[in-house]
């Protein structure tokens, strides 16, 4: 007699694979939910800046989801939002001070936008929608997955803006990742004089709109292909 397959989660809880897939792809906070547009438009003048703010946001989301889940049974429902914001603000302040001490050059670049992670609706939204209703491990995994999805989004936008705006890619990566990662700093368009609009906030809206349009076009083409494969081909009888 075959034994039923067991899972690491209790019945009724989301599966870890679904949590990862939702956060990174199916429910991506940048390209699906279109959240966190403030850092997206202001910081993503380079892929390095996007990667930096994305990783910081991921760390905050993982930590805040974990703490919210641990405290979910003792958190009064009436004041849960102020509690969530206080937890996120504490983690952001801790990261801000740590970066100022150990990664000062990158801290000067990201500057104001590190504290603005508190105002990013993605961490608060996941704390309210997921962490408050699930166990700590699943909640922390959701924060990591959603943070990875956000990092992919802001890094992608930053890469496109940097290439079109200055002809480089991952400029200043050694400031973020250390001198051993200087090989990531590339000149994609030698002799390129730059396109200033791409380095200004309006350029962020232009690139974001183009990427969203490409994403919708891709989904439409996939849906059309799947529909065509499932539609039986009409045949005519021949005498």
MODELLER restraints for C-alpha pairs under 7 A, 6 or more apart:
rsr = mdl.restraints
at = mdl.atoms
rsr.add(forms.Gaussian(group=physical.xy_distance, feature=features.Distance(at['CA:9:A'], at['CA:15:A']), mean=6.58, stdev=0.5))
rsr.add(forms.Gaussian(group=physical.xy_distance, feature=features.Distance(at['CA:16:A'], at['CA:138:A']), mean=6.89, stdev=0.5))
rsr.add(forms.Gaussian(group=physical.xy_distance, feature=features.Distance(at['CA:19:A'], at['CA:142:A']), mean=5.75, stdev=0.5))
rsr.add(forms.Gaussian(group=physical.xy_distance, feature=features.Distance(at['CA:20:A'], at['CA:142:A']), mean=6.74, stdev=0.5))
rsr.add(forms.Gaussian(group=physical.xy_distance, feature=features.Distance(at['CA:20:A'], at['CA:145:A']), mean=5.10, stdev=0.5))
rsr.add(forms.Gaussian(group=physical.xy_distance, feature=features.Distance(at['CA:22:A'], at['CA:28:A']), mean=6.85, stdev=0.5))
rsr.add(forms.Gaussian(group=physical.xy_distance, feature=features.Distance(at['CA:23:A'], at['CA:142:A']), mean=6.53, stdev=0.5))
rsr.add(forms.Gaussian(group=physical.xy_distance, feature=features.Distance(at['CA:23:A'], at['CA:145:A']), mean=4.64, stdev=0.5))
rsr.add(forms.Gaussian(group=physical.xy_distance, feature=features.Distance(at['CA:23:A'], at['CA:146:A']), mean=3.99, stdev=0.5))
rsr.add(forms.Gaussian(group=physical.xy_distance, feature=features.Distance(at['CA:23:A'], at['CA:149:A']), mean=5.83, stdev=0.5))
rsr.add(forms.Gaussian(group=physical.xy_distance, feature=features.Distance(at['CA:24:A'], at['CA:145:A']), mean=5.45, stdev=0.5))
rsr.add(forms.Gaussian(group=physical.xy_distance, feature=features.Distance(at['CA:24:A'], at['CA:146:A']), mean=5.77, stdev=0.5))
rsr.add(forms.Gaussian(group=physical.xy_distance, feature=features.Distance(at['CA:24:A'], at['CA:148:A']), mean=5.98, stdev=0.5))
rsr.add(forms.Gaussian(group=physical.xy_distance, feature=features.Distance(at['CA:24:A'], at['CA:149:A']), mean=4.01, stdev=0.5))
rsr.add(forms.Gaussian(group=physical.xy_distance, feature=features.Distance(at['CA:25:A'], at['CA:149:A']), mean=6.62, stdev=0.5))
rsr.add(forms.Gaussian(group=physical.xy_distance, feature=features.Distance(at['CA:27:A'], at['CA:33:A']), mean=6.66, stdev=0.5))
rsr.add(forms.Gaussian(group=physical.xy_distance, feature=features.Distance(at['CA:28:A'], at['CA:146:A']), mean=6.77, stdev=0.5))
rsr.add(forms.Gaussian(group=physical.xy_distance, feature=features.Distance(at['CA:28:A'], at['CA:149:A']), mean=5.33, stdev=0.5))
rsr.add(forms.Gaussian(group=physical.xy_distance, feature=features.Distance(at['CA:28:A'], at['CA:150:A']), mean=6.78, stdev=0.5))
rsr.add(forms.Gaussian(group=physical.xy_distance, feature=features.Distance(at['CA:29:A'], at['CA:35:A']), mean=5.43, stdev=0.5))
rsr.add(forms.Gaussian(group=physical.xy_distance, feature=features.Distance(at['CA:29:A'], at['CA:122:A']), mean=6.99, stdev=0.5))
rsr.add(forms.Gaussian(group=physical.xy_distance, feature=features.Distance(at['CA:29:A'], at['CA:146:A']), mean=6.78, stdev=0.5))
rsr.add(forms.Gaussian(group=physical.xy_distance, feature=features.Distance(at['CA:29:A'], at['CA:149:A']), mean=6.51, stdev=0.5))
rsr.add(forms.Gaussian(group=physical.xy_distance, feature=features.Distance(at['CA:29:A'], at['CA:150:A']), mean=5.70, stdev=0.5))
rsr.add(forms.Gaussian(group=physical.xy_distance, feature=features.Distance(at['CA:30:A'], at['CA:150:A']), mean=5.73, stdev=0.5))
rsr.add(forms.Gaussian(group=physical.xy_distance, feature=features.Distance(at['CA:30:A'], at['CA:153:A']), mean=5.44, stdev=0.5))
rsr.add(forms.Gaussian(group=physical.xy_distance, feature=features.Distance(at['CA:31:A'], at['CA:153:A']), mean=6.83, stdev=0.5))
rsr.add(forms.Gaussian(group=physical.xy_distance, feature=features.Distance(at['CA:31:A'], at['CA:212:A']), mean=6.30, stdev=0.5))
rsr.add(forms.Gaussian(group=physical.xy_distance, feature=features.Distance(at['CA:35:A'], at['CA:121:A']), mean=6.62, stdev=0.5))
rsr.add(forms.Gaussian(group=physical.xy_distance, feature=features.Distance(at['CA:35:A'], at['CA:122:A']), mean=6.15, stdev=0.5))
rsr.add(forms.Gaussian(group=physical.xy_distance, feature=features.Distance(at['CA:36:A'], at['CA:120:A']), mean=5.31, stdev=0.5))
rsr.add(forms.Gaussian(group=physical.xy_distance, feature=features.Distance(at['CA:36:A'], at['CA:121:A']), mean=6.28, stdev=0.5))
rsr.add(forms.Gaussian(group=physical.xy_distance, feature=features.Distance(at['CA:36:A'], at['CA:122:A']), mean=6.34, stdev=0.5))
rsr.add(forms.Gaussian(group=physical.xy_distance, feature=features.Distance(at['CA:39:A'], at['CA:113:A']), mean=6.49, stdev=0.5))
rsr.add(forms.Gaussian(group=physical.xy_distance, feature=features.Distance(at['CA:40:A'], at['CA:154:A']), mean=5.78, stdev=0.5))
rsr.add(forms.Gaussian(group=physical.xy_distance, feature=features.Distance(at['CA:41:A'], at['CA:201:A']), mean=5.20, stdev=0.5))
rsr.add(forms.Gaussian(group=physical.xy_distance, feature=features.Distance(at['CA:41:A'], at['CA:204:A']), mean=4.80, stdev=0.5))
rsr.add(forms.Gaussian(group=physical.xy_distance, feature=features.Distance(at['CA:41:A'], at['CA:205:A']), mean=6.76, stdev=0.5))
rsr.add(forms.Gaussian(group=physical.xy_distance, feature=features.Distance(at['CA:42:A'], at['CA:201:A']), mean=5.76, stdev=0.5))
rsr.add(forms.Gaussian(group=physical.xy_distance, feature=features.Distance(at['CA:43:A'], at['CA:49:A']), mean=6.04, stdev=0.5))
rsr.add(forms.Gaussian(group=physical.xy_distance, feature=features.Distance(at['CA:43:A'], at['CA:50:A']), mean=6.40, stdev=0.5))
rsr.add(forms.Gaussian(group=physical.xy_distance, feature=features.Distance(at['CA:43:A'], at['CA:110:A']), mean=6.89, stdev=0.5))
rsr.add(forms.Gaussian(group=physical.xy_distance, feature=features.Distance(at['CA:44:A'], at['CA:50:A']), mean=4.91, stdev=0.5))
rsr.add(forms.Gaussian(group=physical.xy_distance, feature=features.Distance(at['CA:44:A'], at['CA:154:A']), mean=6.43, stdev=0.5))
rsr.add(forms.Gaussian(group=physical.xy_distance, feature=features.Distance(at['CA:44:A'], at['CA:157:A']), mean=6.48, stdev=0.5))
rsr.add(forms.Gaussian(group=physical.xy_distance, feature=features.Distance(at['CA:44:A'], at['CA:158:A']), mean=4.22, stdev=0.5))
rsr.add(forms.Gaussian(group=physical.xy_distance, feature=features.Distance(at['CA:45:A'], at['CA:158:A']), mean=5.45, stdev=0.5))
rsr.add(forms.Gaussian(group=physical.xy_distance, feature=features.Distance(at['CA:45:A'], at['CA:161:A']), mean=5.98, stdev=0.5))
rsr.add(forms.Gaussian(group=physical.xy_distance, feature=features.Distance(at['CA:45:A'], at['CA:162:A']), mean=5.81, stdev=0.5))
rsr.add(forms.Gaussian(group=physical.xy_distance, feature=features.Distance(at['CA:45:A'], at['CA:199:A']), mean=5.23, stdev=0.5))
rsr.add(forms.Gaussian(group=physical.xy_distance, feature=features.Distance(at['CA:46:A'], at['CA:158:A']), mean=4.55, stdev=0.5))
rsr.add(forms.Gaussian(group=physical.xy_distance, feature=features.Distance(at['CA:46:A'], at['CA:159:A']), mean=5.83, stdev=0.5))
rsr.add(forms.Gaussian(group=physical.xy_distance, feature=features.Distance(at['CA:46:A'], at['CA:161:A']), mean=6.58, stdev=0.5))
rsr.add(forms.Gaussian(group=physical.xy_distance, feature=features.Distance(at['CA:46:A'], at['CA:162:A']), mean=4.73, stdev=0.5))
rsr.add(forms.Gaussian(group=physical.xy_distance, feature=features.Distance(at['CA:46:A'], at['CA:170:A']), mean=6.47, stdev=0.5))
rsr.add(forms.Gaussian(group=physical.xy_distance, feature=features.Distance(at['CA:46:A'], at['CA:171:A']), mean=6.90, stdev=0.5))
rsr.add(forms.Gaussian(group=physical.xy_distance, feature=features.Distance(at['CA:47:A'], at['CA:155:A']), mean=4.95, stdev=0.5))
rsr.add(forms.Gaussian(group=physical.xy_distance, feature=features.Distance(at['CA:47:A'], at['CA:156:A']), mean=6.92, stdev=0.5))
rsr.add(forms.Gaussian(group=physical.xy_distance, feature=features.Distance(at['CA:47:A'], at['CA:158:A']), mean=4.20, stdev=0.5))
rsr.add(forms.Gaussian(group=physical.xy_distance, feature=features.Distance(at['CA:47:A'], at['CA:159:A']), mean=4.35, stdev=0.5))
rsr.add(forms.Gaussian(group=physical.xy_distance, feature=features.Distance(at['CA:47:A'], at['CA:162:A']), mean=6.65, stdev=0.5))
rsr.add(forms.Gaussian(group=physical.xy_distance, feature=features.Distance(at['CA:47:A'], at['CA:169:A']), mean=6.54, stdev=0.5))
rsr.add(forms.Gaussian(group=physical.xy_distance, feature=features.Distance(at['CA:47:A'], at['CA:170:A']), mean=5.11, stdev=0.5))
rsr.add(forms.Gaussian(group=physical.xy_distance, feature=features.Distance(at['CA:48:A'], at['CA:170:A']), mean=4.95, stdev=0.5))
rsr.add(forms.Gaussian(group=physical.xy_distance, feature=features.Distance(at['CA:48:A'], at['CA:171:A']), mean=6.45, stdev=0.5))
rsr.add(forms.Gaussian(group=physical.xy_distance, feature=features.Distance(at['CA:48:A'], at['CA:172:A']), mean=6.60, stdev=0.5))
rsr.add(forms.Gaussian(group=physical.xy_distance, feature=features.Distance(at['CA:48:A'], at['CA:173:A']), mean=5.63, stdev=0.5))
rsr.add(forms.Gaussian(group=physical.xy_distance, feature=features.Distance(at['CA:49:A'], at['CA:110:A']), mean=6.96, stdev=0.5))
rsr.add(forms.Gaussian(group=physical.xy_distance, feature=features.Distance(at['CA:50:A'], at['CA:154:A']), mean=4.89, stdev=0.5))
rsr.add(forms.Gaussian(group=physical.xy_distance, feature=features.Distance(at['CA:50:A'], at['CA:155:A']), mean=4.42, stdev=0.5))
rsr.add(forms.Gaussian(group=physical.xy_distance, feature=features.Distance(at['CA:50:A'], at['CA:158:A']), mean=5.56, stdev=0.5))
rsr.add(forms.Gaussian(group=physical.xy_distance, feature=features.Distance(at['CA:51:A'], at['CA:151:A']), mean=5.96, stdev=0.5))
rsr.add(forms.Gaussian(group=physical.xy_distance, feature=features.Distance(at['CA:51:A'], at['CA:154:A']), mean=6.90, stdev=0.5))
rsr.add(forms.Gaussian(group=physical.xy_distance, feature=features.Distance(at['CA:51:A'], at['CA:155:A']), mean=5.09, stdev=0.5))
rsr.add(forms.Gaussian(group=physical.xy_distance, feature=features.Distance(at['CA:52:A'], at['CA:176:A']), mean=6.83, stdev=0.5))
rsr.add(forms.Gaussian(group=physical.xy_distance, feature=features.Distance(at['CA:54:A'], at['CA:147:A']), mean=6.79, stdev=0.5))
rsr.add(forms.Gaussian(group=physical.xy_distance, feature=features.Distance(at['CA:54:A'], at['CA:150:A']), mean=6.07, stdev=0.5))
rsr.add(forms.Gaussian(group=physical.xy_distance, feature=features.Distance(at['CA:54:A'], at['CA:151:A']), mean=3.99, stdev=0.5))
rsr.add(forms.Gaussian(group=physical.xy_distance, feature=features.Distance(at['CA:54:A'], at['CA:154:A']), mean=6.56, stdev=0.5))
rsr.add(forms.Gaussian(group=physical.xy_distance, feature=features.Distance(at['CA:55:A'], at['CA:151:A']), mean=6.21, stdev=0.5))
rsr.add(forms.Gaussian(group=physical.xy_distance, feature=features.Distance(at['CA:57:A'], at['CA:117:A']), mean=6.66, stdev=0.5))
rsr.add(forms.Gaussian(group=physical.xy_distance, feature=features.Distance(at['CA:57:A'], at['CA:147:A']), mean=6.18, stdev=0.5))
rsr.add(forms.Gaussian(group=physical.xy_distance, feature=features.Distance(at['CA:58:A'], at['CA:143:A']), mean=6.63, stdev=0.5))
rsr.add(forms.Gaussian(group=physical.xy_distance, feature=features.Distance(at['CA:58:A'], at['CA:144:A']), mean=5.70, stdev=0.5))
rsr.add(forms.Gaussian(group=physical.xy_distance, feature=features.Distance(at['CA:58:A'], at['CA:147:A']), mean=3.79, stdev=0.5))
rsr.add(forms.Gaussian(group=physical.xy_distance, feature=features.Distance(at['CA:58:A'], at['CA:148:A']), mean=6.37, stdev=0.5))
rsr.add(forms.Gaussian(group=physical.xy_distance, feature=features.Distance(at['CA:60:A'], at['CA:88:A']), mean=6.70, stdev=0.5))
rsr.add(forms.Gaussian(group=physical.xy_distance, feature=features.Distance(at['CA:60:A'], at['CA:91:A']), mean=6.04, stdev=0.5))
rsr.add(forms.Gaussian(group=physical.xy_distance, feature=features.Distance(at['CA:60:A'], at['CA:92:A']), mean=6.53, stdev=0.5))
rsr.add(forms.Gaussian(group=physical.xy_distance, feature=features.Distance(at['CA:61:A'], at['CA:123:A']), mean=5.18, stdev=0.5))
rsr.add(forms.Gaussian(group=physical.xy_distance, feature=features.Distance(at['CA:61:A'], at['CA:143:A']), mean=4.71, stdev=0.5))
rsr.add(forms.Gaussian(group=physical.xy_distance, feature=features.Distance(at['CA:61:A'], at['CA:144:A']), mean=6.75, stdev=0.5))
rsr.add(forms.Gaussian(group=physical.xy_distance, feature=features.Distance(at['CA:61:A'], at['CA:147:A']), mean=6.52, stdev=0.5))
rsr.add(forms.Gaussian(group=physical.xy_distance, feature=features.Distance(at['CA:62:A'], at['CA:140:A']), mean=4.81, stdev=0.5))
rsr.add(forms.Gaussian(group=physical.xy_distance, feature=features.Distance(at['CA:62:A'], at['CA:141:A']), mean=6.98, stdev=0.5))
rsr.add(forms.Gaussian(group=physical.xy_distance, feature=features.Distance(at['CA:62:A'], at['CA:143:A']), mean=4.16, stdev=0.5))
rsr.add(forms.Gaussian(group=physical.xy_distance, feature=features.Distance(at['CA:62:A'], at['CA:144:A']), mean=5.16, stdev=0.5))
rsr.add(forms.Gaussian(group=physical.xy_distance, feature=features.Distance(at['CA:63:A'], at['CA:140:A']), mean=6.85, stdev=0.5))
rsr.add(forms.Gaussian(group=physical.xy_distance, feature=features.Distance(at['CA:64:A'], at['CA:87:A']), mean=6.21, stdev=0.5))
rsr.add(forms.Gaussian(group=physical.xy_distance, feature=features.Distance(at['CA:64:A'], at['CA:88:A']), mean=5.78, stdev=0.5))
rsr.add(forms.Gaussian(group=physical.xy_distance, feature=features.Distance(at['CA:65:A'], at['CA:127:A']), mean=5.45, stdev=0.5))
rsr.add(forms.Gaussian(group=physical.xy_distance, feature=features.Distance(at['CA:65:A'], at['CA:131:A']), mean=5.15, stdev=0.5))
rsr.add(forms.Gaussian(group=physical.xy_distance, feature=features.Distance(at['CA:65:A'], at['CA:139:A']), mean=5.37, stdev=0.5))
rsr.add(forms.Gaussian(group=physical.xy_distance, feature=features.Distance(at['CA:65:A'], at['CA:140:A']), mean=5.40, stdev=0.5))
rsr.add(forms.Gaussian(group=physical.xy_distance, feature=features.Distance(at['CA:65:A'], at['CA:143:A']), mean=5.97, stdev=0.5))
rsr.add(forms.Gaussian(group=physical.xy_distance, feature=features.Distance(at['CA:66:A'], at['CA:136:A']), mean=5.22, stdev=0.5))
rsr.add(forms.Gaussian(group=physical.xy_distance, feature=features.Distance(at['CA:66:A'], at['CA:139:A']), mean=5.82, stdev=0.5))
rsr.add(forms.Gaussian(group=physical.xy_distance, feature=features.Distance(at['CA:66:A'], at['CA:140:A']), mean=4.91, stdev=0.5))
rsr.add(forms.Gaussian(group=physical.xy_distance, feature=features.Distance(at['CA:68:A'], at['CA:84:A']), mean=6.96, stdev=0.5))
rsr.add(forms.Gaussian(group=physical.xy_distance, feature=features.Distance(at['CA:68:A'], at['CA:127:A']), mean=6.55, stdev=0.5))
rsr.add(forms.Gaussian(group=physical.xy_distance, feature=features.Distance(at['CA:68:A'], at['CA:131:A']), mean=6.05, stdev=0.5))
rsr.add(forms.Gaussian(group=physical.xy_distance, feature=features.Distance(at['CA:68:A'], at['CA:132:A']), mean=6.14, stdev=0.5))
rsr.add(forms.Gaussian(group=physical.xy_distance, feature=features.Distance(at['CA:69:A'], at['CA:131:A']), mean=5.00, stdev=0.5))
rsr.add(forms.Gaussian(group=physical.xy_distance, feature=features.Distance(at['CA:69:A'], at['CA:132:A']), mean=5.38, stdev=0.5))
rsr.add(forms.Gaussian(group=physical.xy_distance, feature=features.Distance(at['CA:69:A'], at['CA:134:A']), mean=6.48, stdev=0.5))
rsr.add(forms.Gaussian(group=physical.xy_distance, feature=features.Distance(at['CA:69:A'], at['CA:135:A']), mean=5.96, stdev=0.5))
rsr.add(forms.Gaussian(group=physical.xy_distance, feature=features.Distance(at['CA:69:A'], at['CA:136:A']), mean=5.10, stdev=0.5))
rsr.add(forms.Gaussian(group=physical.xy_distance, feature=features.Distance(at['CA:69:A'], at['CA:139:A']), mean=6.47, stdev=0.5))
rsr.add(forms.Gaussian(group=physical.xy_distance, feature=features.Distance(at['CA:70:A'], at['CA:136:A']), mean=5.95, stdev=0.5))
rsr.add(forms.Gaussian(group=physical.xy_distance, feature=features.Distance(at['CA:72:A'], at['CA:132:A']), mean=5.40, stdev=0.5))
rsr.add(forms.Gaussian(group=physical.xy_distance, feature=features.Distance(at['CA:84:A'], at['CA:124:A']), mean=6.67, stdev=0.5))
rsr.add(forms.Gaussian(group=physical.xy_distance, feature=features.Distance(at['CA:85:A'], at['CA:118:A']), mean=6.99, stdev=0.5))
rsr.add(forms.Gaussian(group=physical.xy_distance, feature=features.Distance(at['CA:85:A'], at['CA:124:A']), mean=6.96, stdev=0.5))
rsr.add(forms.Gaussian(group=physical.xy_distance, feature=features.Distance(at['CA:88:A'], at['CA:118:A']), mean=6.02, stdev=0.5))
rsr.add(forms.Gaussian(group=physical.xy_distance, feature=features.Distance(at['CA:89:A'], at['CA:118:A']), mean=5.54, stdev=0.5))
rsr.add(forms.Gaussian(group=physical.xy_distance, feature=features.Distance(at['CA:92:A'], at['CA:115:A']), mean=6.25, stdev=0.5))
rsr.add(forms.Gaussian(group=physical.xy_distance, feature=features.Distance(at['CA:92:A'], at['CA:117:A']), mean=6.92, stdev=0.5))
rsr.add(forms.Gaussian(group=physical.xy_distance, feature=features.Distance(at['CA:92:A'], at['CA:118:A']), mean=6.81, stdev=0.5))
rsr.add(forms.Gaussian(group=physical.xy_distance, feature=features.Distance(at['CA:93:A'], at['CA:115:A']), mean=6.97, stdev=0.5))
rsr.add(forms.Gaussian(group=physical.xy_distance, feature=features.Distance(at['CA:96:A'], at['CA:114:A']), mean=6.43, stdev=0.5))
rsr.add(forms.Gaussian(group=physical.xy_distance, feature=features.Distance(at['CA:99:A'], at['CA:107:A']), mean=5.87, stdev=0.5))
rsr.add(forms.Gaussian(group=physical.xy_distance, feature=features.Distance(at['CA:100:A'], at['CA:107:A']), mean=5.65, stdev=0.5))
rsr.add(forms.Gaussian(group=physical.xy_distance, feature=features.Distance(at['CA:105:A'], at['CA:175:A']), mean=6.65, stdev=0.5))
rsr.add(forms.Gaussian(group=physical.xy_distance, feature=features.Distance(at['CA:106:A'], at['CA:175:A']), mean=6.01, stdev=0.5))
rsr.add(forms.Gaussian(group=physical.xy_distance, feature=features.Distance(at['CA:106:A'], at['CA:176:A']), mean=6.25, stdev=0.5))
rsr.add(forms.Gaussian(group=physical.xy_distance, feature=features.Distance(at['CA:130:A'], at['CA:139:A']), mean=6.57, stdev=0.5))
rsr.add(forms.Gaussian(group=physical.xy_distance, feature=features.Distance(at['CA:131:A'], at['CA:139:A']), mean=4.75, stdev=0.5))
rsr.add(forms.Gaussian(group=physical.xy_distance, feature=features.Distance(at['CA:157:A'], at['CA:207:A']), mean=6.55, stdev=0.5))
rsr.add(forms.Gaussian(group=physical.xy_distance, feature=features.Distance(at['CA:157:A'], at['CA:208:A']), mean=6.62, stdev=0.5))
rsr.add(forms.Gaussian(group=physical.xy_distance, feature=features.Distance(at['CA:159:A'], at['CA:169:A']), mean=6.25, stdev=0.5))
rsr.add(forms.Gaussian(group=physical.xy_distance, feature=features.Distance(at['CA:161:A'], at['CA:198:A']), mean=5.30, stdev=0.5))
rsr.add(forms.Gaussian(group=physical.xy_distance, feature=features.Distance(at['CA:161:A'], at['CA:199:A']), mean=6.44, stdev=0.5))
rsr.add(forms.Gaussian(group=physical.xy_distance, feature=features.Distance(at['CA:161:A'], at['CA:207:A']), mean=6.96, stdev=0.5))
rsr.add(forms.Gaussian(group=physical.xy_distance, feature=features.Distance(at['CA:162:A'], at['CA:168:A']), mean=6.03, stdev=0.5))
rsr.add(forms.Gaussian(group=physical.xy_distance, feature=features.Distance(at['CA:162:A'], at['CA:169:A']), mean=6.18, stdev=0.5))
rsr.add(forms.Gaussian(group=physical.xy_distance, feature=features.Distance(at['CA:163:A'], at['CA:169:A']), mean=6.02, stdev=0.5))
rsr.add(forms.Gaussian(group=physical.xy_distance, feature=features.Distance(at['CA:163:A'], at['CA:188:A']), mean=6.84, stdev=0.5))
rsr.add(forms.Gaussian(group=physical.xy_distance, feature=features.Distance(at['CA:164:A'], at['CA:194:A']), mean=6.95, stdev=0.5))
rsr.add(forms.Gaussian(group=physical.xy_distance, feature=features.Distance(at['CA:164:A'], at['CA:195:A']), mean=6.34, stdev=0.5))
rsr.add(forms.Gaussian(group=physical.xy_distance, feature=features.Distance(at['CA:164:A'], at['CA:198:A']), mean=6.43, stdev=0.5))
rsr.add(forms.Gaussian(group=physical.xy_distance, feature=features.Distance(at['CA:165:A'], at['CA:194:A']), mean=4.93, stdev=0.5))
rsr.add(forms.Gaussian(group=physical.xy_distance, feature=features.Distance(at['CA:165:A'], at['CA:195:A']), mean=4.45, stdev=0.5))
rsr.add(forms.Gaussian(group=physical.xy_distance, feature=features.Distance(at['CA:165:A'], at['CA:196:A']), mean=5.81, stdev=0.5))
rsr.add(forms.Gaussian(group=physical.xy_distance, feature=features.Distance(at['CA:165:A'], at['CA:198:A']), mean=4.87, stdev=0.5))
rsr.add(forms.Gaussian(group=physical.xy_distance, feature=features.Distance(at['CA:165:A'], at['CA:199:A']), mean=5.61, stdev=0.5))
rsr.add(forms.Gaussian(group=physical.xy_distance, feature=features.Distance(at['CA:166:A'], at['CA:192:A']), mean=6.93, stdev=0.5))
rsr.add(forms.Gaussian(group=physical.xy_distance, feature=features.Distance(at['CA:166:A'], at['CA:193:A']), mean=6.93, stdev=0.5))
rsr.add(forms.Gaussian(group=physical.xy_distance, feature=features.Distance(at['CA:166:A'], at['CA:194:A']), mean=4.41, stdev=0.5))
rsr.add(forms.Gaussian(group=physical.xy_distance, feature=features.Distance(at['CA:166:A'], at['CA:195:A']), mean=6.60, stdev=0.5))
rsr.add(forms.Gaussian(group=physical.xy_distance, feature=features.Distance(at['CA:167:A'], at['CA:187:A']), mean=6.14, stdev=0.5))
rsr.add(forms.Gaussian(group=physical.xy_distance, feature=features.Distance(at['CA:167:A'], at['CA:188:A']), mean=5.36, stdev=0.5))
rsr.add(forms.Gaussian(group=physical.xy_distance, feature=features.Distance(at['CA:167:A'], at['CA:189:A']), mean=4.62, stdev=0.5))
rsr.add(forms.Gaussian(group=physical.xy_distance, feature=features.Distance(at['CA:167:A'], at['CA:192:A']), mean=5.89, stdev=0.5))
rsr.add(forms.Gaussian(group=physical.xy_distance, feature=features.Distance(at['CA:167:A'], at['CA:194:A']), mean=6.51, stdev=0.5))
rsr.add(forms.Gaussian(group=physical.xy_distance, feature=features.Distance(at['CA:168:A'], at['CA:186:A']), mean=5.67, stdev=0.5))
rsr.add(forms.Gaussian(group=physical.xy_distance, feature=features.Distance(at['CA:168:A'], at['CA:187:A']), mean=4.32, stdev=0.5))
rsr.add(forms.Gaussian(group=physical.xy_distance, feature=features.Distance(at['CA:168:A'], at['CA:188:A']), mean=5.15, stdev=0.5))
rsr.add(forms.Gaussian(group=physical.xy_distance, feature=features.Distance(at['CA:168:A'], at['CA:189:A']), mean=6.70, stdev=0.5))
rsr.add(forms.Gaussian(group=physical.xy_distance, feature=features.Distance(at['CA:169:A'], at['CA:185:A']), mean=6.01, stdev=0.5))
rsr.add(forms.Gaussian(group=physical.xy_distance, feature=features.Distance(at['CA:169:A'], at['CA:186:A']), mean=5.20, stdev=0.5))
rsr.add(forms.Gaussian(group=physical.xy_distance, feature=features.Distance(at['CA:169:A'], at['CA:187:A']), mean=6.32, stdev=0.5))
rsr.add(forms.Gaussian(group=physical.xy_distance, feature=features.Distance(at['CA:169:A'], at['CA:188:A']), mean=6.64, stdev=0.5))
rsr.add(forms.Gaussian(group=physical.xy_distance, feature=features.Distance(at['CA:170:A'], at['CA:184:A']), mean=6.11, stdev=0.5))
rsr.add(forms.Gaussian(group=physical.xy_distance, feature=features.Distance(at['CA:170:A'], at['CA:185:A']), mean=4.98, stdev=0.5))
rsr.add(forms.Gaussian(group=physical.xy_distance, feature=features.Distance(at['CA:170:A'], at['CA:186:A']), mean=6.66, stdev=0.5))
rsr.add(forms.Gaussian(group=physical.xy_distance, feature=features.Distance(at['CA:171:A'], at['CA:185:A']), mean=4.98, stdev=0.5))
rsr.add(forms.Gaussian(group=physical.xy_distance, feature=features.Distance(at['CA:171:A'], at['CA:186:A']), mean=6.97, stdev=0.5))
rsr.add(forms.Gaussian(group=physical.xy_distance, feature=features.Distance(at['CA:172:A'], at['CA:185:A']), mean=6.68, stdev=0.5))
rsr.add(forms.Gaussian(group=physical.xy_distance, feature=features.Distance(at['CA:173:A'], at['CA:181:A']), mean=6.48, stdev=0.5))
rsr.add(forms.Gaussian(group=physical.xy_distance, feature=features.Distance(at['CA:173:A'], at['CA:182:A']), mean=6.19, stdev=0.5))
rsr.add(forms.Gaussian(group=physical.xy_distance, feature=features.Distance(at['CA:173:A'], at['CA:184:A']), mean=6.52, stdev=0.5))
rsr.add(forms.Gaussian(group=physical.xy_distance, feature=features.Distance(at['CA:173:A'], at['CA:185:A']), mean=6.16, stdev=0.5))
rsr.add(forms.Gaussian(group=physical.xy_distance, feature=features.Distance(at['CA:174:A'], at['CA:180:A']), mean=6.96, stdev=0.5))
rsr.add(forms.Gaussian(group=physical.xy_distance, feature=features.Distance(at['CA:174:A'], at['CA:181:A']), mean=5.36, stdev=0.5))
rsr.add(forms.Gaussian(group=physical.xy_distance, feature=features.Distance(at['CA:174:A'], at['CA:182:A']), mean=4.91, stdev=0.5))
rsr.add(forms.Gaussian(group=physical.xy_distance, feature=features.Distance(at['CA:197:A'], at['CA:203:A']), mean=5.30, stdev=0.5))
rsr.add(forms.Gaussian(group=physical.xy_distance, feature=features.Distance(at['CA:198:A'], at['CA:204:A']), mean=6.72, stdev=0.5))
